[in-house]
Amino acid sequence: MDYRPYYPYPLRLLSQLVDLLLIGFGASIVTIVFVNAALRGFGGFDLAWSLELSAFLMLWVTFLGCAAAAARGIHMRVTEIIAFAAPKAAQRMIALLIDIGVIALLITLIWHGINISIHTWAQQTTVLYWPVGLLYASMPAGITLTLLFLIWNIVVQASHLKQPPDDGSRPLPPESHEGLA
């Protein structure tokens, strides 16, 4: 379920910014790789910085994509076993416990990602001479956004909102619970 219609305006803007970055970074990756392959095939040379920049962009796309998926509520969650074995009331509690576990995991990833980024900031990449920590910063940045979206998704789900804010989206079914797992 797409939670974005339930987000407050600043959070919707943040989600849209993430989407724009993903579009821009993705298009850049495709363009850089295509141009470099064409230069290598037709010109006999390549751009030395293309691999480094593509890898940098791919890391950022990966973790920003995680946040975008969280905002849309489309991370994979296997619910069939719980739906078959537990009553509805227990399903909600189990889903909440899973979300709490995911929150703990995300906080751990943010903490370790920040530490790795700080400890590698002084190192430079081979061609572009960018701080290596900037590559590693993609994890805490993207996971922080994921955590923010997940927490708001839990709030939305817990409040059992029936109607989204005047955007014509479908209402949230009270018995469903989608999120990260």
C-alpha positions in Angstrom: 0.0 0.0 0.0 1.3 3.4 -0.9 1.5 5.5 2.3 2.5 8.7 0.7 -1.0 10.2 0.4 -1.2 10.0 4.2 2.1 11.8 4.8 2.2 15.4 5.9 3.2 17.8 3.2 7.0 18.1 4.2 7.3 14.3 4.2 5.6 14.0 0.8 8.0 16.6 -0.5 10.9 14.6 0.9 9.6 11.5 -0.8 9.3 13.4 -4.1 12.9 14.6 -3.7 14.1 11.1 -3.2 12.1 10.1 -6.4 13.7 12.9 -8.4 17.2 11.9 -7.2 16.6 8.3 -8.2 15.5 9.4 -11.6 18.5 11.7 -12.1 21.0 9.2 -10.7 19.5 6.3 -12.7 19.5 8.3 -15.9 23.1 9.4 -15.2 24.2 5.8 -14.7 22.6 4.7 -18.0 24.1 7.6 -19.9 27.6 7.2 -18.4 27.7 3.5 -19.0 26.3 3.8 -22.6 28.7 6.7 -23.6 31.7 4.9 -22.1 30.8 1.6 -23.9 30.3 3.5 -27.1 33.7 5.3 -26.7 35.4 2.0 -25.9 33.8 0.2 -28.9 34.0 2.9 -31.5 36.8 5.1 -30.3 39.1 2.6 -28.7 39.3 4.5 -25.4 37.2 5.0 -22.3 36.6 7.5 -19.7 38.7 6.7 -16.6 36.2 8.2 -14.2 33.1 6.5 -15.5 33.3 3.3 -13.5 34.0 5.2 -10.3 31.1 7.6 -10.8 28.8 4.8 -11.8 29.6 2.8 -8.7 29.1 5.9 -6.6 25.7 6.6 -8.1 24.7 2.9 -7.9 25.4 2.9 -4.1 23.2 6.0 -3.7 20.5 4.6 -5.9 20.4 1.4 -3.8 19.9 3.1 -0.5 17.7 5.9 -1.7 15.6 3.2 -3.5 15.2 1.5 -0.2 13.7 4.7 1.2 11.4 5.1 -1.8 10.2 1.5 -1.5 9.5 2.1 2.2 7.4 5.2 1.4 5.4 3.2 -1.0 5.1 0.2 1.4 6.4 -2.2 -1.2 9.2 -3.9 0.6 8.6 -7.7 0.6 6.7 -9.1 3.6 5.6 -12.7 3.8 2.3 -12.7 5.7 0.7 -15.9 4.6 2.0 -18.0 7.6 0.9 -15.4 10.1 -2.5 -14.9 8.3 -3.0 -18.7 8.4 -1.9 -19.4 11.9 -2.9 -16.4 14.0 -6.1 -14.5 14.6 -6.5 -11.0 13.4 -5.7 -9.4 16.7 -2.5 -11.4 17.0 -1.6 -10.6 13.4 -1.5 -6.9 14.3 0.7 -7.5 17.3 3.1 -9.7 15.4 3.3 -7.1 12.6 4.1 -4.5 15.1 6.8 -6.7 16.7 8.3 -7.2 13.3 8.3 -3.5 12.6 10.1 -2.9 16.0 12.7 -5.4 15.0 13.2 -3.7 11.6 13.5 -0.4 13.4 16.2 -1.8 15.6 18.0 -3.2 12.5 17.8 0.2 10.7 19.1 2.1 13.7 22.1 -0.4 13.9 22.8 0.1 10.1 22.6 3.9 10.5 25.1 3.8 13.5 27.6 1.5 11.8 27.2 3.4 8.4 28.0 6.7 10.1 31.1 5.1 11.8 32.3 3.6 8.5 31.8 6.8 6.6 33.7 8.9 9.3 36.6 6.4 9.4 37.0 6.3 5.6 36.4 10.0 4.9 40.2 10.8 4.7 40.7 8.1 2.0 40.3 9.2 -1.6 39.0 7.4 -4.6 41.5 6.5 -7.2 40.4 8.6 -10.2 38.0 11.3 -8.9 39.8 11.9 -5.6 36.5 12.0 -3.8 36.3 11.0 -0.1 35.6 7.3 0.2 33.4 8.2 3.1 31.1 9.9 0.7 30.4 6.6 -0.9 29.7 4.9 2.5 27.5 7.9 3.5 24.9 6.5 1.2 24.0 3.8 3.7 23.2 6.0 6.7 21.5 8.6 4.5 19.3 6.2 2.7 18.5 4.1 5.8 17.7 7.2 7.8 15.1 8.1 5.2 13.8 4.6 5.2 13.5 4.7 9.0 11.6 8.0 8.8 9.2 6.6 6.3 8.7 3.3 8.2 8.0 5.1 11.4 5.4 7.3 9.7 3.9 4.2 8.0 3.5 2.6 11.4 1.8 5.7 12.7 -0.6 5.7 9.7 -1.4 2.0 10.1 -1.9 2.4 13.9 -4.3 5.3 13.5 -6.5 3.3 11.1 -7.1 6.2 8.8 -10.1 5.7 6.6 -9.6 8.5 4.1 -6.4 10.0 2.7 -6.0 13.8 2.6 -8.1 15.0 -0.4 -6.1 13.4 -3.2 -8.6 10.7 -4.3 -6.5 7.7 -3.3 -8.1 4.6 -2.0 -8.7 4.3 1.7 -6.5 2.3 4.0 -8.1 -1.1 4.8 -8.1 -1.5 8.6 -7.1 -5.2 8.6 -4.0 -4.9 6.4 -0.6 -4.1 7.6 2.2 -3.6 5.1 5.7 -2.3 5.9 9.3 -3.5 6.0 10.3 -6.9 7.0 
